[in-house]
Amino acid sequence: MVLYGHTPVPAPEWVNNTLCLDTGCVFGGRLTALRYPERELVSVVAKRAYYQAAEAFLPGGADAP
């Protein structure tokens, strides 16, 4: 299992036993974590956007999923 971030995605998705956990919290999205060994995803909505990106990082032009 490989977990990674720094590539914001609208929602975490398992692909070939890897998982991107970056759901754009810094841009006002969600903070996501993986409970191990249960493999349960948990997340909370960001209280605010902490950084305004020069361009959209998330697909669809929105920075918050």
GIJO-V666480 format. One record per pair of residues at least 12 apart in sequence whose C-alpha atoms are under 6 Angstrom apart, sorted by sequence separation. I is the first residue (numbers start at 1). J is the second residue. D is the distance in whole Angstrom. If there is no record, write none. Layout:
BEGIN
{{I	J	D} {I	J	D}}
END
This chain:
BEGIN
{{31	43	5} {10	23	6} {31	44	5} {8	22	5} {9	23	5} {30	44	5} {3	18	6} {5	20	5} {8	23	5} {30	45	4} {1	17	5} {2	18	5} {3	19	5} {4	20	5} {5	21	5} {8	24	5} {30	46	5} {1	18	6} {3	20	6} {5	22	5} {29	46	6} {28	46	5} {28	48	5} {25	46	6} {28	49	4} {27	49	5} {26	49	6} {26	50	5} {27	51	6} {26	51	6} {29	64	4} {27	63	6} {28	64	5} {29	65	5} {9	58	6} {10	65	5}}
END
